[in-house]
Amino acid sequence: MKILHTADWHLGKRLQDFHRLQEQKEVLAEIVQVANEEDVDLIMVAGDLFDTFNPDPKAEDLLYSTLKELTANGRRTVVVIAGNHDNPDRIEAQDHFGRECGIIFAGFPKTEVRAYELSCEAKLLRSAPGFIELKLPRHELPVRIIMTPYANETRLRSYLGMVSLDDELRQHLHQHWAVLADTYMDTQGVNLLMAHLFVMKRGGEQPEESDDERSILQVGGASVVYTDMIPAQIQYTALGHLHRYQTLTGGPSPVVYSSSPLAYSFAETDQQKYIVIIEAEPGQDVLIRPIPLVTGKRLLRPRFKRVDEAVDWLKENPNCYAEITLQTPTFLTSDERRQLQQAHKSLVTIIPDVRDVKETERESAPAIDLTQSIDTLFTSYFKNKNKGQEPNERLHQLFKEILATEAE
């Protein structure tokens, strides 16, 4: 069974004044192409479909047209959960559309998919709050998915009971997952968990989180969840929320953030983006294969000491979004800013780092050992001024001639 895992599309998101919708169309078309080329059976989209609770109509059109394309005219099922940027009611409002196309939407932690036959080749065998079991057309044995959309305090109180403390949340979630796994998951099917949560290894290093992503930990949301809470029956955990591809340890099987399809803030500078292909069969370890995405502009943040250097770099790197820092002894003039802006159509930010450039160079220069020979001092000076290049023999000879002349 081949499964595609993606997340954090953030449709409608801008980079300051720059619209990204065309890039989003292109990268989603690339994901559809990979799904077709890999001939996948199931697609999981792990939350943050939109960037805001009230997305632009163009972003909504892009989402639903892409999801429909991913179903390949009903040949494969797409399972979608809400993230912390999504309005869960808006996501679940598309249930009728989803039923017609073979798309399953879950907005809340204990959403129960209604028992119906999908209008596609897959069959919904069983469902429970936060759980579905599907029979896919090319496979005799089923796939089971525990679905855990993002849950803030309000949603947790509504769907998991009165939860207020971190330990209470973890206890409820752990128990919820364990009951579903023990009730519905054995080795006679593929067992998956999909969640939009902040997950880490207990006692391990906290995963890197984009500065631009509204932290689940900080915005009245659910606390951190540990990988050792994942039930032993789970063969793969598909996560959304963190924008960098990463595999977490400490669980019974691979726990993976697939990454966002585009870099959405300069905290993601020059970051490679992925989708993940999972090959799974019942009772066996899965094979995972991250596939790098090639669509979309990189985000770069170079530093310069001269305006002309910055202008040259901007002209040489047109296909990116740039945030440049310019070290300068004075504030930039309007003419200098104009030169920079005209050199690049996607220059997002100019950060003047006002300081005495020469003084900075003097401060950063290494201490000079004056006990060395004059020839050694000359060689060190030359290398310092020429990026480590040694003076050639001719220069050494000229220097010796100058020393000899001064002695006379």
C-alpha positions in Angstrom: 0.0 0.0 0.0 1.4 3.4 -1.0 0.5 6.5 1.0 1.4 10.1 0.4 1.8 12.4 3.5 1.8 16.2 3.2 0.8 19.1 5.5 0.8 22.8 6.2 -0.2 24.2 2.8 -1.2 27.5 4.3 -3.2 28.5 1.2 -3.7 32.3 0.9 -0.6 33.1 2.9 1.5 36.1 1.8 5.1 37.0 2.5 4.5 40.6 3.6 3.2 42.3 0.5 4.0 39.4 -1.9 1.1 37.1 -2.9 2.1 33.4 -3.0 -1.0 32.0 -4.7 0.6 31.3 -8.0 3.5 29.5 -6.3 1.0 27.5 -4.3 -0.9 26.5 -7.4 2.4 25.3 -8.9 3.6 23.3 -5.9 0.2 21.7 -5.4 0.3 20.7 -9.1 3.7 19.1 -8.4 2.2 17.2 -5.5 -0.6 15.9 -7.7 2.0 14.9 -10.3 4.0 13.0 -7.8 0.9 11.2 -6.5 0.1 10.1 -10.0 3.6 9.1 -10.9 4.0 7.1 -7.7 0.4 5.7 -8.2 -0.4 6.1 -4.5 -3.5 4.5 -2.8 -4.1 7.0 -0.1 -3.3 10.7 0.6 -3.1 12.2 4.1 -3.1 16.0 4.5 -2.2 16.7 8.2 -3.7 20.2 8.8 -3.2 23.9 8.2 -4.9 23.8 4.8 -5.5 27.6 5.0 -3.5 30.3 6.6 -6.5 32.1 8.3 -9.9 31.1 9.7 -11.5 33.1 6.9 -9.5 32.4 3.7 -9.7 34.2 0.4 -12.2 32.6 -2.0 -9.3 32.0 -4.4 -7.5 30.0 -1.7 -10.7 28.0 -1.1 -11.1 27.2 -4.8 -7.5 26.1 -5.0 -7.9 23.8 -2.0 -11.0 22.0 -3.1 -9.9 21.7 -6.8 -6.6 20.2 -5.7 -8.1 17.7 -3.3 -10.5 16.6 -6.1 -7.5 16.2 -8.5 -5.7 14.1 -5.8 -8.6 11.6 -5.7 -7.9 10.8 -9.4 -11.6 10.7 -10.2 -12.4 8.6 -7.1 -9.7 6.0 -7.5 -8.0 7.0 -4.3 -9.1 8.4 -1.0 -7.9 11.7 0.5 -8.1 12.2 4.3 -7.8 15.7 5.6 -7.7 17.1 9.2 -7.8 20.7 10.5 -4.8 22.5 11.9 -4.4 25.4 14.3 -4.8 27.9 11.4 -8.0 26.3 10.2 -11.6 26.9 11.1 -12.8 23.3 12.0 -16.4 24.1 11.2 -15.5 25.4 7.8 -13.4 22.3 7.1 -16.3 20.0 8.1 -18.9 22.0 6.2 -17.5 20.4 3.0 -18.7 17.0 4.1 -21.1 16.7 1.2 -18.6 17.7 -1.4 -16.1 15.3 0.2 -18.6 12.4 0.2 -19.2 12.9 -3.6 -15.4 12.9 -4.4 -13.9 10.4 -1.9 -12.5 13.0 0.5 -12.8 12.6 4.3 -12.7 15.8 6.4 -12.1 15.9 10.1 -12.2 19.2 12.0 -12.4 18.2 15.6 -10.5 15.7 17.9 -13.5 13.4 18.1 -15.1 13.9 14.7 -17.0 10.8 13.7 -17.3 10.2 10.0 -20.9 9.1 9.2 -21.4 5.5 8.1 -22.0 5.8 4.4 -20.6 4.4 1.2 -18.2 6.8 -0.3 -18.9 7.9 -3.9 -15.6 6.4 -5.0 -13.9 3.0 -5.2 -13.0 2.9 -1.5 -15.4 1.7 1.2 -15.8 3.0 4.8 -15.8 -0.2 6.8 -16.0 1.2 10.4 -15.8 4.6 12.1 -15.7 5.9 15.7 -15.0 9.3 17.1 -11.5 10.2 15.8 -11.2 6.9 13.8 -11.9 5.4 10.4 -11.2 2.1 8.7 -11.2 2.0 4.9 -11.1 -0.7 2.3 -9.1 0.6 -0.6 -9.8 -0.7 -4.1 -6.5 -2.5 -4.8 -6.0 -4.1 -1.4 -7.8 -6.9 0.4 -6.8 -5.8 3.9 -7.9 -2.5 5.3 -6.2 0.7 6.4 -7.1 2.2 9.8 -6.4 5.8 10.7 -6.6 7.6 14.1 -7.3 11.2 13.2 -6.4 14.0 15.7 -6.9 17.5 14.3 -5.5 20.4 16.2 -7.2 21.0 19.6 -7.1 24.2 21.6 -8.6 24.4 25.1 -12.1 25.1 23.9 -12.1 22.1 21.5 -10.6 19.8 24.1 -13.3 20.7 26.6 -16.0 20.0 24.1 -14.5 16.8 22.7 -12.2 15.3 25.3 -13.9 16.4 28.5 -12.7 19.1 31.0 -9.1 19.5 30.2 -7.0 22.3 31.7 -3.6 21.0 32.7 -0.9 19.7 30.5 -0.8 16.3 32.2 -4.6 16.0 31.9 -4.4 16.6 28.2 -1.7 14.0 27.7 -3.5 11.5 29.8 -6.8 12.0 27.9 -5.1 11.9 24.5 -3.0 8.9 25.5 -6.1 7.0 26.7 -8.1 8.1 23.6 -5.4 6.7 21.2 -4.9 3.5 23.3 -8.6 2.7 23.3 -9.0 3.2 19.6 -5.8 1.1 18.8 -6.8 -1.7 21.2 -10.3 -1.8 19.8 -9.8 -1.6 16.1 -6.1 -2.2 15.2 -4.5 -5.6 14.8 -2.0 -7.0 12.3 -4.7 -7.7 9.7 -4.5 -4.1 8.4 -2.3 -1.1 8.0 -2.4 1.1 11.1 -1.8 4.9 10.9 -2.0 8.0 13.1 -2.5 11.5 11.7 -2.3 14.5 13.9 -1.7 18.3 14.0 0.2 18.6 17.2 3.5 19.7 18.7 5.2 16.4 19.2 8.7 15.6 20.6 10.6 12.8 22.2 10.2 12.8 26.0 13.4 14.3 27.5 14.8 15.0 24.1 15.6 18.2 22.3 12.6 20.3 21.3 11.9 20.2 17.5 12.7 23.4 15.6 9.6 25.5 15.0 9.3 28.3 12.5 9.2 31.8 14.0 6.4 32.6 11.7 4.2 29.7 12.8 1.9 30.6 15.7 3.1 28.3 18.4 0.6 25.7 19.7 2.3 26.1 23.0 1.8 29.8 23.2 -1.6 30.6 21.7 -4.0 29.1 24.2 -3.4 25.6 22.8 -2.6 22.1 23.5 0.6 21.2 25.2 3.5 19.1 23.9 2.8 15.5 23.2 5.4 12.8 23.5 6.3 10.1 21.0 6.1 7.4 23.6 2.4 8.0 23.9 1.8 6.6 20.4 0.2 3.2 20.6 2.4 0.2 19.7 0.1 -0.9 16.9 0.8 2.3 14.9 3.1 1.7 11.9 3.5 5.4 10.9 2.5 8.8 12.4 1.9 11.6 9.9 2.3 15.0 11.6 1.5 18.6 10.7 2.5 21.9 12.3 6.3 22.2 12.1 7.4 23.4 8.7 10.8 21.6 8.4 11.0 17.9 7.4 12.0 15.9 10.5 11.7 12.4 11.8 11.2 12.0 15.6 12.5 9.2 17.7 11.1 7.6 20.9 8.0 6.1 19.3 7.1 2.6 18.3 7.5 3.5 14.5 8.4 6.5 12.3 7.0 9.8 13.5 7.3 12.3 10.7 6.7 16.0 10.0 6.5 16.1 6.2 7.2 19.9 6.1 5.3 22.7 4.4 5.4 22.6 0.6 6.8 26.2 0.4 9.1 28.3 2.7 6.7 30.7 4.4 9.1 32.8 6.6 12.7 33.8 6.7 13.1 31.5 9.6 12.9 28.8 6.9 15.8 30.3 4.9 17.0 28.1 2.0 15.1 25.1 3.5 14.4 22.1 1.3 10.7 21.1 1.3 9.3 17.6 0.9 6.4 15.3 0.7 6.7 11.7 2.1 5.8 8.5 0.4 5.1 5.6 2.7 5.1 1.9 1.6 3.2 -0.2 4.1 1.8 -3.7 4.6 0.1 -5.1 7.6 2.3 -6.2 10.5 5.5 -5.0 8.9 7.8 -2.0 9.3 7.0 0.7 6.8 9.4 2.1 4.3 9.5 5.9 4.1 10.8 8.0 1.3 10.9 11.8 1.4 10.6 13.4 -2.0 12.1 16.9 -2.4 9.8 19.5 -4.0 11.4 21.6 -6.7 8.6 24.2 -7.2 8.6 27.6 -5.4 11.1 30.3 -4.7 13.8 30.0 -2.0 14.0 32.5 0.8 17.5 33.9 1.3 18.9 36.5 3.7 22.5 37.5 2.7 24.7 40.2 4.4 26.7 42.9 2.6 29.0 45.8 3.5 28.6 47.7 0.3 25.5 48.7 -1.8 27.2 47.8 -5.1 27.9 44.2 -3.7 24.2 43.9 -2.7 23.0 45.1 -6.1 25.3 42.7 -8.0 24.0 39.8 -5.8 20.4 40.7 -6.3 20.8 40.8 -10.1 22.5 37.4 -10.0 19.8 35.7 -7.9 16.4 36.8 -9.4 14.5 33.6 -8.5 14.2 34.0 -4.8 12.7 36.2 -2.0 15.5 38.2 -0.4 15.9 39.8 3.0 19.3 41.6 2.8 21.2 43.1 5.7 23.6 45.9 4.7 26.3 46.9 7.1 26.8 50.6 6.7 28.4 53.5 8.6 25.3 55.7 7.9 21.6 55.2 7.2 20.8 54.3 3.6 19.9 57.1 1.3 16.7 57.1 -0.8 18.8 56.7 -3.9 20.6 53.6 -2.4 17.3 52.1 -1.5 16.0 52.7 -5.0 19.0 51.0 -6.5 18.4 47.9 -4.3 14.7 47.7 -5.0 15.1 48.2 -8.8 17.7 45.4 -8.8 15.3 42.7 -7.7 11.5 42.3 -8.0 11.2 40.1 -4.9 13.2 42.1 -2.4 11.2 41.7 0.7 13.2 43.6 3.4 16.3 45.8 3.6 17.8 45.8 7.1 20.5 48.6 7.6 23.1 47.5 10.2 24.4 50.9 11.0 28.0 50.7 12.4 31.5 51.9 11.6 32.6 49.2 9.0 36.3 49.9 9.3 36.1 49.9 13.1 34.3 46.6 13.0 37.1 45.1 10.8 39.7 46.4 13.2 37.8 44.9 16.2 37.5 41.5 14.5 41.1 41.4 13.3 43.3 38.9 15.2 46.0 40.2 17.6 49.3 40.7 15.8 52.4 38.9 17.2 55.1 41.5 16.6 57.8 39.0 17.6 57.5 37.3 14.2 59.8 38.1 11.3 58.9 41.0 9.0 58.5 38.5 6.2 56.1 36.4 8.2 54.1 39.5 9.2 53.9 40.5 5.5 52.6 37.1 4.5 49.9 37.2 7.3 48.8 40.6 6.3 48.5 39.7 2.7 46.5 36.6 3.5 44.2 38.6 5.8 43.4 41.1 3.0 43.1 38.5 0.2 40.8 35.8 1.8 43.6 33.5 2.8 45.6 33.6 -0.5 49.4 33.3 -0.1 51.6 36.0 -1.8 53.4 34.5 -4.8 57.2 34.4 -5.1 57.3 37.5 -7.2 55.5 39.5 -4.5 57.9 38.1 -1.8 60.9 39.2 -4.0 59.4 42.7 -4.4 58.9 43.0 -0.7 62.5 42.0 0.0 63.7 44.6 -2.5 61.7 47.3 -0.7 63.1 46.3 2.6 66.6 46.4 1.2 66.1 49.8 -0.3 64.8 51.2 3.0 67.9 49.8 4.8 70.2 51.6 2.4 
